[in-house]
Amino acid sequence: SALHQVREVSRGVRHAAVFWIQSLIPDDALRQSLFDLHAATSTLQDTGIGGSEILLLSKVHQNLTRKFARP
């Protein structure tokens, strides 16, 4: 689902760094859902909508992350 492209070096020198990261949430769909939940919660918080509801959404996000995260 990630795009990757390498362009031709027309001048100078190409330097590259390669690394891998591993998510604590191994399932792609669940990881995307948790990301979306976090993004929606953050947007609501930034707009000042829903004080106690934001706390509940944050609690759900944290509990789901703990439940599905691999150590």
PyMOL Python script that loads the backbone (N, CA, C, O; Angstrom):
from pymol import cmd

cmd.read_pdbstr("""\
ATOM      1  N   SER A   1       0.815  -1.206   0.000  1.00  0.00           N
ATOM      2  CA  SER A   1       0.000   0.000   0.000  1.00  0.00           C
ATOM      3  C   SER A   1       0.858   1.268   0.000  1.00  0.00           C
ATOM      4  O   SER A   1       0.325   2.373  -0.108  1.00  0.00           O
ATOM      5  N   ALA A   2       2.172   1.120   0.119  1.00  0.00           N
ATOM      6  CA  ALA A   2       3.055   2.290   0.122  1.00  0.00           C
ATOM      7  C   ALA A   2       3.701   2.451  -1.240  1.00  0.00           C
ATOM      8  O   ALA A   2       4.142   1.476  -1.849  1.00  0.00           O
ATOM      9  N   LEU A   3       3.751   3.677  -1.710  1.00  0.00           N
ATOM     10  CA  LEU A   3       4.407   3.950  -2.989  1.00  0.00           C
ATOM     11  C   LEU A   3       5.887   4.200  -2.765  1.00  0.00           C
ATOM     12  O   LEU A   3       6.297   4.776  -1.757  1.00  0.00           O
ATOM     13  N   HIS A   4       6.676   3.754  -3.726  1.00  0.00           N
ATOM     14  CA  HIS A   4       8.117   3.930  -3.622  1.00  0.00           C
ATOM     15  C   HIS A   4       8.643   4.266  -5.015  1.00  0.00           C
ATOM     16  O   HIS A   4       8.249   3.651  -6.006  1.00  0.00           O
ATOM     17  N   GLN A   5       9.523   5.236  -5.075  1.00  0.00           N
ATOM     18  CA  GLN A   5      10.082   5.622  -6.357  1.00  0.00           C
ATOM     19  C   GLN A   5      11.520   6.088  -6.155  1.00  0.00           C
ATOM     20  O   GLN A   5      11.829   6.774  -5.180  1.00  0.00           O
ATOM     21  N   VAL A   6      12.386   5.714  -7.075  1.00  0.00           N
ATOM     22  CA  VAL A   6      13.767   6.163  -7.055  1.00  0.00           C
ATOM     23  C   VAL A   6      14.028   6.892  -8.363  1.00  0.00           C
ATOM     24  O   VAL A   6      13.825   6.336  -9.442  1.00  0.00           O
ATOM     25  N   ARG A   7      14.466   8.108  -8.268  1.00  0.00           N
ATOM     26  CA  ARG A   7      14.734   8.902  -9.472  1.00  0.00           C
ATOM     27  C   ARG A   7      16.221   8.861  -9.813  1.00  0.00           C
ATOM     28  O   ARG A   7      17.076   8.636  -8.956  1.00  0.00           O
ATOM     29  N   GLU A   8      16.491   9.083 -11.081  1.00  0.00           N
ATOM     30  CA  GLU A   8      17.862   9.092 -11.579  1.00  0.00           C
ATOM     31  C   GLU A   8      18.634  10.258 -10.957  1.00  0.00           C
ATOM     32  O   GLU A   8      18.110  11.361 -10.808  1.00  0.00           O
ATOM     33  N   VAL A   9      19.894   9.985 -10.599  1.00  0.00           N
ATOM     34  CA  VAL A   9      20.773  11.042 -10.100  1.00  0.00           C
ATOM     35  C   VAL A   9      21.373  11.734 -11.312  1.00  0.00           C
ATOM     36  O   VAL A   9      22.115  11.117 -12.075  1.00  0.00           O
ATOM     37  N   SER A  10      21.057  13.016 -11.497  1.00  0.00           N
ATOM     38  CA  SER A  10      21.554  13.745 -12.665  1.00  0.00           C
ATOM     39  C   SER A  10      22.840  14.514 -12.354  1.00  0.00           C
ATOM     40  O   SER A  10      23.577  14.889 -13.265  1.00  0.00           O
ATOM     41  N   ARG A  11      23.106  14.746 -11.069  1.00  0.00           N
ATOM     42  CA  ARG A  11      24.366  15.375 -10.673  1.00  0.00           C
ATOM     43  C   ARG A  11      24.596  15.077  -9.204  1.00  0.00           C
ATOM     44  O   ARG A  11      23.651  14.800  -8.466  1.00  0.00           O
ATOM     45  N   GLY A  12      25.829  15.131  -8.786  1.00  0.00           N
ATOM     46  CA  GLY A  12      26.155  14.853  -7.393  1.00  0.00           C
ATOM     47  C   GLY A  12      26.206  13.360  -7.115  1.00  0.00           C
ATOM     48  O   GLY A  12      26.375  12.553  -8.029  1.00  0.00           O
ATOM     49  N   VAL A  13      26.058  13.000  -5.849  1.00  0.00           N
ATOM     50  CA  VAL A  13      26.169  11.614  -5.399  1.00  0.00           C
ATOM     51  C   VAL A  13      24.909  11.232  -4.633  1.00  0.00           C
ATOM     52  O   VAL A  13      24.385  12.014  -3.840  1.00  0.00           O
ATOM     53  N   ARG A  14      24.440  10.033  -4.880  1.00  0.00           N
ATOM     54  CA  ARG A  14      23.279   9.556  -4.124  1.00  0.00           C
ATOM     55  C   ARG A  14      23.758   8.940  -2.810  1.00  0.00           C
ATOM     56  O   ARG A  14      24.660   8.103  -2.799  1.00  0.00           O
ATOM     57  N   HIS A  15      23.156   9.354  -1.726  1.00  0.00           N
ATOM     58  CA  HIS A  15      23.367   8.739  -0.425  1.00  0.00           C
ATOM     59  C   HIS A  15      22.060   8.068  -0.034  1.00  0.00           C
ATOM     60  O   HIS A  15      20.981   8.620  -0.248  1.00  0.00           O
ATOM     61  N   ALA A  16      22.160   6.899   0.526  1.00  0.00           N
ATOM     62  CA  ALA A  16      20.939   6.173   0.895  1.00  0.00           C
ATOM     63  C   ALA A  16      21.070   5.603   2.300  1.00  0.00           C
ATOM     64  O   ALA A  16      22.151   5.206   2.735  1.00  0.00           O
ATOM     65  N   ALA A  17      19.960   5.576   2.982  1.00  0.00           N
ATOM     66  CA  ALA A  17      19.873   4.924   4.283  1.00  0.00           C
ATOM     67  C   ALA A  17      18.707   3.948   4.207  1.00  0.00           C
ATOM     68  O   ALA A  17      17.622   4.303   3.747  1.00  0.00           O
ATOM     69  N   VAL A  18      18.930   2.743   4.651  1.00  0.00           N
ATOM     70  CA  VAL A  18      17.891   1.721   4.608  1.00  0.00           C
ATOM     71  C   VAL A  18      17.618   1.261   6.030  1.00  0.00           C
ATOM     72  O   VAL A  18      18.537   0.949   6.787  1.00  0.00           O
ATOM     73  N   PHE A  19      16.340   1.223   6.377  1.00  0.00           N
ATOM     74  CA  PHE A  19      15.980   0.742   7.710  1.00  0.00           C
ATOM     75  C   PHE A  19      14.576   0.168   7.657  1.00  0.00           C
ATOM     76  O   PHE A  19      13.799   0.475   6.754  1.00  0.00           O
ATOM     77  N   TRP A  20      14.269  -0.647   8.611  1.00  0.00           N
ATOM     78  CA  TRP A  20      12.944  -1.243   8.738  1.00  0.00           C
ATOM     79  C   TRP A  20      12.429  -0.933  10.124  1.00  0.00           C
ATOM     80  O   TRP A  20      13.184  -0.863  11.094  1.00  0.00           O
ATOM     81  N   ILE A  21      11.130  -0.750  10.191  1.00  0.00           N
ATOM     82  CA  ILE A  21      10.490  -0.614  11.485  1.00  0.00           C
ATOM     83  C   ILE A  21       9.390  -1.661  11.566  1.00  0.00           C
ATOM     84  O   ILE A  21       8.846  -2.085  10.546  1.00  0.00           O
ATOM     85  N   GLN A  22       9.077  -2.060  12.749  1.00  0.00           N
ATOM     86  CA  GLN A  22       8.039  -3.051  12.946  1.00  0.00           C
ATOM     87  C   GLN A  22       6.993  -2.471  13.884  1.00  0.00           C
ATOM     88  O   GLN A  22       7.308  -1.977  14.967  1.00  0.00           O
ATOM     89  N   SER A  23       5.759  -2.540  13.450  1.00  0.00           N
ATOM     90  CA  SER A  23       4.667  -2.026  14.268  1.00  0.00           C
ATOM     91  C   SER A  23       4.344  -2.999  15.383  1.00  0.00           C
ATOM     92  O   SER A  23       4.526  -4.208  15.243  1.00  0.00           O
ATOM     93  N   LEU A  24       3.865  -2.462  16.487  1.00  0.00           N
ATOM     94  CA  LEU A  24       3.380  -3.317  17.565  1.00  0.00           C
ATOM     95  C   LEU A  24       2.054  -3.963  17.194  1.00  0.00           C
ATOM     96  O   LEU A  24       1.656  -4.956  17.803  1.00  0.00           O
ATOM     97  N   ILE A  25       1.357  -3.399  16.186  1.00  0.00           N
ATOM     98  CA  ILE A  25       0.083  -3.935  15.710  1.00  0.00           C
ATOM     99  C   ILE A  25       0.343  -4.638  14.381  1.00  0.00           C
ATOM    100  O   ILE A  25       0.520  -3.971  13.361  1.00  0.00           O
ATOM    101  N   PRO A  26       0.370  -5.973  14.371  1.00  0.00           N
ATOM    102  CA  PRO A  26       0.764  -6.695  13.165  1.00  0.00           C
ATOM    103  C   PRO A  26      -0.279  -6.691  12.043  1.00  0.00           C
ATOM    104  O   PRO A  26       0.093  -6.835  10.878  1.00  0.00           O
ATOM    105  N   ASP A  27      -1.558  -6.534  12.349  1.00  0.00           N
ATOM    106  CA  ASP A  27      -2.606  -6.588  11.331  1.00  0.00           C
ATOM    107  C   ASP A  27      -2.765  -5.225  10.647  1.00  0.00           C
ATOM    108  O   ASP A  27      -3.023  -4.221  11.310  1.00  0.00           O
ATOM    109  N   ASP A  28      -2.609  -5.196   9.313  1.00  0.00           N
ATOM    110  CA  ASP A  28      -2.657  -3.928   8.576  1.00  0.00           C
ATOM    111  C   ASP A  28      -3.988  -3.202   8.736  1.00  0.00           C
ATOM    112  O   ASP A  28      -4.013  -1.993   8.969  1.00  0.00           O
ATOM    113  N   ALA A  29      -5.091  -3.932   8.611  1.00  0.00           N
ATOM    114  CA  ALA A  29      -6.410  -3.304   8.682  1.00  0.00           C
ATOM    115  C   ALA A  29      -6.671  -2.731  10.080  1.00  0.00           C
ATOM    116  O   ALA A  29      -7.196  -1.626  10.214  1.00  0.00           O
ATOM    117  N   LEU A  30      -6.309  -3.475  11.097  1.00  0.00           N
ATOM    118  CA  LEU A  30      -6.494  -2.992  12.467  1.00  0.00           C
ATOM    119  C   LEU A  30      -5.602  -1.783  12.733  1.00  0.00           C
ATOM    120  O   LEU A  30      -6.025  -0.819  13.371  1.00  0.00           O
ATOM    121  N   ARG A  31      -4.373  -1.839  12.243  1.00  0.00           N
ATOM    122  CA  ARG A  31      -3.449  -0.713  12.422  1.00  0.00           C
ATOM    123  C   ARG A  31      -4.006   0.548  11.752  1.00  0.00           C
ATOM    124  O   ARG A  31      -3.912   1.640  12.313  1.00  0.00           O
ATOM    125  N   GLN A  32      -4.587   0.403  10.555  1.00  0.00           N
ATOM    126  CA  GLN A  32      -5.177   1.544   9.859  1.00  0.00           C
ATOM    127  C   GLN A  32      -6.387   2.084  10.619  1.00  0.00           C
ATOM    128  O   GLN A  32      -6.577   3.297  10.706  1.00  0.00           O
ATOM    129  N   SER A  33      -7.203   1.188  11.166  1.00  0.00           N
ATOM    130  CA  SER A  33      -8.371   1.615  11.945  1.00  0.00           C
ATOM    131  C   SER A  33      -7.955   2.365  13.201  1.00  0.00           C
ATOM    132  O   SER A  33      -8.567   3.372  13.558  1.00  0.00           O
ATOM    133  N   LEU A  34      -6.918   1.880  13.870  1.00  0.00           N
ATOM    134  CA  LEU A  34      -6.422   2.577  15.059  1.00  0.00           C
ATOM    135  C   LEU A  34      -5.861   3.942  14.695  1.00  0.00           C
ATOM    136  O   LEU A  34      -6.044   4.909  15.434  1.00  0.00           O
ATOM    137  N   PHE A  35      -5.181   4.023  13.566  1.00  0.00           N
ATOM    138  CA  PHE A  35      -4.663   5.307  13.096  1.00  0.00           C
ATOM    139  C   PHE A  35      -5.809   6.274  12.810  1.00  0.00           C
ATOM    140  O   PHE A  35      -5.757   7.439  13.204  1.00  0.00           O
ATOM    141  N   ASP A  36      -6.850   5.784  12.118  1.00  0.00           N
ATOM    142  CA  ASP A  36      -7.998   6.630  11.799  1.00  0.00           C
ATOM    143  C   ASP A  36      -8.713   7.104  13.063  1.00  0.00           C
ATOM    144  O   ASP A  36      -9.114   8.265  13.151  1.00  0.00           O
ATOM    145  N   LEU A  37      -8.874   6.217  14.036  1.00  0.00           N
ATOM    146  CA  LEU A  37      -9.505   6.580  15.304  1.00  0.00           C
ATOM    147  C   LEU A  37      -8.698   7.668  16.005  1.00  0.00           C
ATOM    148  O   LEU A  37      -9.262   8.630  16.528  1.00  0.00           O
ATOM    149  N   HIS A  38      -7.397   7.512  16.013  1.00  0.00           N
ATOM    150  CA  HIS A  38      -6.523   8.518  16.635  1.00  0.00           C
ATOM    151  C   HIS A  38      -6.616   9.851  15.890  1.00  0.00           C
ATOM    152  O   HIS A  38      -6.696  10.909  16.514  1.00  0.00           O
ATOM    153  N   ALA A  39      -6.604   9.797  14.556  1.00  0.00           N
ATOM    154  CA  ALA A  39      -6.678  11.027  13.763  1.00  0.00           C
ATOM    155  C   ALA A  39      -8.002  11.749  13.991  1.00  0.00           C
ATOM    156  O   ALA A  39      -8.027  12.971  14.131  1.00  0.00           O
ATOM    157  N   ALA A  40      -9.102  11.000  14.028  1.00  0.00           N
ATOM    158  CA  ALA A  40     -10.410  11.616  14.262  1.00  0.00           C
ATOM    159  C   ALA A  40     -10.485  12.229  15.657  1.00  0.00           C
ATOM    160  O   ALA A  40     -11.012  13.328  15.832  1.00  0.00           O
ATOM    161  N   THR A  41      -9.959  11.520  16.638  1.00  0.00           N
ATOM    162  CA  THR A  41      -9.950  12.036  18.006  1.00  0.00           C
ATOM    163  C   THR A  41      -9.130  13.319  18.090  1.00  0.00           C
ATOM    164  O   THR A  41      -9.547  14.284  18.731  1.00  0.00           O
ATOM    165  N   SER A  42      -7.979  13.330  17.452  1.00  0.00           N
ATOM    166  CA  SER A  42      -7.118  14.520  17.462  1.00  0.00           C
ATOM    167  C   SER A  42      -7.803  15.702  16.780  1.00  0.00           C
ATOM    168  O   SER A  42      -7.711  16.834  17.255  1.00  0.00           O
ATOM    169  N   THR A  43      -8.493  15.437  15.664  1.00  0.00           N
ATOM    170  CA  THR A  43      -9.198  16.505  14.957  1.00  0.00           C
ATOM    171  C   THR A  43     -10.301  17.091  15.821  1.00  0.00           C
ATOM    172  O   THR A  43     -10.459  18.310  15.890  1.00  0.00           O
ATOM    173  N   LEU A  44     -11.069  16.224  16.484  1.00  0.00           N
ATOM    174  CA  LEU A  44     -12.116  16.713  17.379  1.00  0.00           C
ATOM    175  C   LEU A  44     -11.527  17.541  18.519  1.00  0.00           C
ATOM    176  O   LEU A  44     -12.074  18.576  18.901  1.00  0.00           O
ATOM    177  N   GLN A  45     -10.412  17.070  19.048  1.00  0.00           N
ATOM    178  CA  GLN A  45      -9.764  17.793  20.139  1.00  0.00           C
ATOM    179  C   GLN A  45      -9.283  19.161  19.668  1.00  0.00           C
ATOM    180  O   GLN A  45      -9.417  20.146  20.393  1.00  0.00           O
ATOM    181  N   ASP A  46      -8.726  19.231  18.468  1.00  0.00           N
ATOM    182  CA  ASP A  46      -8.225  20.499  17.933  1.00  0.00           C
ATOM    183  C   ASP A  46      -9.347  21.500  17.673  1.00  0.00           C
ATOM    184  O   ASP A  46      -9.148  22.709  17.789  1.00  0.00           O
ATOM    185  N   THR A  47     -10.525  20.992  17.321  1.00  0.00           N
ATOM    186  CA  THR A  47     -11.648  21.888  17.041  1.00  0.00           C
ATOM    187  C   THR A  47     -12.419  22.256  18.302  1.00  0.00           C
ATOM    188  O   THR A  47     -13.281  23.134  18.273  1.00  0.00           O
ATOM    189  N   GLY A  48     -12.110  21.585  19.411  1.00  0.00           N
ATOM    190  CA  GLY A  48     -12.779  21.897  20.667  1.00  0.00           C
ATOM    191  C   GLY A  48     -14.138  21.240  20.817  1.00  0.00           C
ATOM    192  O   GLY A  48     -14.912  21.608  21.701  1.00  0.00           O
ATOM    193  N   ILE A  49     -14.438  20.269  19.958  1.00  0.00           N
ATOM    194  CA  ILE A  49     -15.738  19.579  20.012  1.00  0.00           C
ATOM    195  C   ILE A  49     -15.630  18.384  20.954  1.00  0.00           C
ATOM    196  O   ILE A  49     -14.668  17.620  20.888  1.00  0.00           O
ATOM    197  N   GLY A  50     -16.619  18.227  21.828  1.00  0.00           N
ATOM    198  CA  GLY A  50     -16.755  17.022  22.637  1.00  0.00           C
ATOM    199  C   GLY A  50     -15.661  16.792  23.649  1.00  0.00           C
ATOM    200  O   GLY A  50     -14.682  16.111  23.348  1.00  0.00           O
ATOM    201  N   GLY A  51     -15.798  17.339  24.841  1.00  0.00           N
ATOM    202  CA  GLY A  51     -14.796  17.157  25.886  1.00  0.00           C
ATOM    203  C   GLY A  51     -14.740  15.746  26.430  1.00  0.00           C
ATOM    204  O   GLY A  51     -13.715  15.073  26.309  1.00  0.00           O
ATOM    205  N   SER A  52     -15.840  15.284  27.034  1.00  0.00           N
ATOM    206  CA  SER A  52     -15.827  13.950  27.645  1.00  0.00           C
ATOM    207  C   SER A  52     -15.817  12.847  26.584  1.00  0.00           C
ATOM    208  O   SER A  52     -15.301  11.757  26.828  1.00  0.00           O
ATOM    209  N   GLU A  53     -16.388  13.129  25.401  1.00  0.00           N
ATOM    210  CA  GLU A  53     -16.384  12.141  24.327  1.00  0.00           C
ATOM    211  C   GLU A  53     -14.978  11.877  23.814  1.00  0.00           C
ATOM    212  O   GLU A  53     -14.643  10.754  23.438  1.00  0.00           O
ATOM    213  N   ILE A  54     -14.166  12.911  23.800  1.00  0.00           N
ATOM    214  CA  ILE A  54     -12.772  12.745  23.371  1.00  0.00           C
ATOM    215  C   ILE A  54     -12.033  11.833  24.333  1.00  0.00           C
ATOM    216  O   ILE A  54     -11.237  10.995  23.911  1.00  0.00           O
ATOM    217  N   LEU A  55     -12.291  11.992  25.615  1.00  0.00           N
ATOM    218  CA  LEU A  55     -11.664  11.108  26.604  1.00  0.00           C
ATOM    219  C   LEU A  55     -12.079   9.658  26.388  1.00  0.00           C
ATOM    220  O   LEU A  55     -11.257   8.750  26.511  1.00  0.00           O
ATOM    221  N   LEU A  56     -13.358   9.439  26.066  1.00  0.00           N
ATOM    222  CA  LEU A  56     -13.825   8.078  25.806  1.00  0.00           C
ATOM    223  C   LEU A  56     -13.180   7.489  24.553  1.00  0.00           C
ATOM    224  O   LEU A  56     -12.776   6.326  24.548  1.00  0.00           O
ATOM    225  N   LEU A  57     -13.084   8.287  23.501  1.00  0.00           N
ATOM    226  CA  LEU A  57     -12.437   7.813  22.273  1.00  0.00           C
ATOM    227  C   LEU A  57     -10.960   7.496  22.515  1.00  0.00           C
ATOM    228  O   LEU A  57     -10.440   6.503  22.006  1.00  0.00           O
ATOM    229  N   SER A  58     -10.301   8.333  23.284  1.00  0.00           N
ATOM    230  CA  SER A  58      -8.895   8.084  23.616  1.00  0.00           C
ATOM    231  C   SER A  58      -8.748   6.804  24.426  1.00  0.00           C
ATOM    232  O   SER A  58      -7.815   6.029  24.217  1.00  0.00           O
ATOM    233  N   LYS A  59      -9.668   6.592  25.345  1.00  0.00           N
ATOM    234  CA  LYS A  59      -9.646   5.375  26.156  1.00  0.00           C
ATOM    235  C   LYS A  59      -9.828   4.142  25.284  1.00  0.00           C
ATOM    236  O   LYS A  59      -9.114   3.154  25.453  1.00  0.00           O
ATOM    237  N   VAL A  60     -10.775   4.190  24.355  1.00  0.00           N
ATOM    238  CA  VAL A  60     -10.996   3.065  23.439  1.00  0.00           C
ATOM    239  C   VAL A  60      -9.734   2.799  22.614  1.00  0.00           C
ATOM    240  O   VAL A  60      -9.311   1.653  22.465  1.00  0.00           O
ATOM    241  N   HIS A  61      -9.142   3.864  22.084  1.00  0.00           N
ATOM    242  CA  HIS A  61      -7.924   3.721  21.272  1.00  0.00           C
ATOM    243  C   HIS A  61      -6.809   3.057  22.078  1.00  0.00           C
ATOM    244  O   HIS A  61      -6.159   2.130  21.596  1.00  0.00           O
ATOM    245  N   GLN A  62      -6.592   3.524  23.287  1.00  0.00           N
ATOM    246  CA  GLN A  62      -5.522   2.974  24.125  1.00  0.00           C
ATOM    247  C   GLN A  62      -5.798   1.526  24.507  1.00  0.00           C
ATOM    248  O   GLN A  62      -4.885   0.700  24.507  1.00  0.00           O
ATOM    249  N   ASN A  63      -7.051   1.213  24.833  1.00  0.00           N
ATOM    250  CA  ASN A  63      -7.383  -0.165  25.199  1.00  0.00           C
ATOM    251  C   ASN A  63      -7.235  -1.126  24.015  1.00  0.00           C
ATOM    252  O   ASN A  63      -6.748  -2.244  24.181  1.00  0.00           O
ATOM    253  N   LEU A  64      -7.650  -0.697  22.830  1.00  0.00           N
ATOM    254  CA  LEU A  64      -7.486  -1.549  21.644  1.00  0.00           C
ATOM    255  C   LEU A  64      -6.001  -1.740  21.306  1.00  0.00           C
ATOM    256  O   LEU A  64      -5.572  -2.830  20.927  1.00  0.00           O
ATOM    257  N   THR A  65      -5.242  -0.677  21.448  1.00  0.00           N
ATOM    258  CA  THR A  65      -3.798  -0.788  21.189  1.00  0.00           C
ATOM    259  C   THR A  65      -3.155  -1.779  22.157  1.00  0.00           C
ATOM    260  O   THR A  65      -2.356  -2.621  21.746  1.00  0.00           O
ATOM    261  N   ARG A  66      -3.498  -1.683  23.426  1.00  0.00           N
ATOM    262  CA  ARG A  66      -2.951  -2.639  24.415  1.00  0.00           C
ATOM    263  C   ARG A  66      -3.395  -4.068  24.107  1.00  0.00           C
ATOM    264  O   ARG A  66      -2.606  -5.005  24.233  1.00  0.00           O
ATOM    265  N   LYS A  67      -4.649  -4.236  23.705  1.00  0.00           N
ATOM    266  CA  LYS A  67      -5.187  -5.570  23.459  1.00  0.00           C
ATOM    267  C   LYS A  67      -4.491  -6.252  22.281  1.00  0.00           C
ATOM    268  O   LYS A  67      -4.194  -7.445  22.347  1.00  0.00           O
ATOM    269  N   PHE A  68      -4.229  -5.511  21.210  1.00  0.00           N
ATOM    270  CA  PHE A  68      -3.735  -6.119  19.991  1.00  0.00           C
ATOM    271  C   PHE A  68      -2.239  -5.948  19.755  1.00  0.00           C
ATOM    272  O   PHE A  68      -1.707  -6.495  18.789  1.00  0.00           O
ATOM    273  N   ALA A  69      -1.554  -5.207  20.608  1.00  0.00           N
ATOM    274  CA  ALA A  69      -0.120  -5.005  20.437  1.00  0.00           C
ATOM    275  C   ALA A  69       0.665  -6.260  20.832  1.00  0.00           C
ATOM    276  O   ALA A  69       0.377  -6.914  21.834  1.00  0.00           O
ATOM    277  N   ARG A  70       1.645  -6.560  20.021  1.00  0.00           N
ATOM    278  CA  ARG A  70       2.555  -7.655  20.347  1.00  0.00           C
ATOM    279  C   ARG A  70       3.739  -7.092  21.109  1.00  0.00           C
ATOM    280  O   ARG A  70       4.258  -6.029  20.771  1.00  0.00           O
ATOM    281  N   PRO A  71       4.160  -7.809  22.134  1.00  0.00           N
ATOM    282  CA  PRO A  71       5.307  -7.319  22.907  1.00  0.00           C
ATOM    283  C   PRO A  71       6.610  -7.405  22.126  1.00  0.00           C
ATOM    284  O   PRO A  71       7.664  -7.032  22.641  1.00  0.00           O
TER     285      PRO A  71
END
""", "prot")
cmd.dss("prot")
cmd.show_as("cartoon", "prot")
cmd.util.cbc("prot")
cmd.orient("prot")
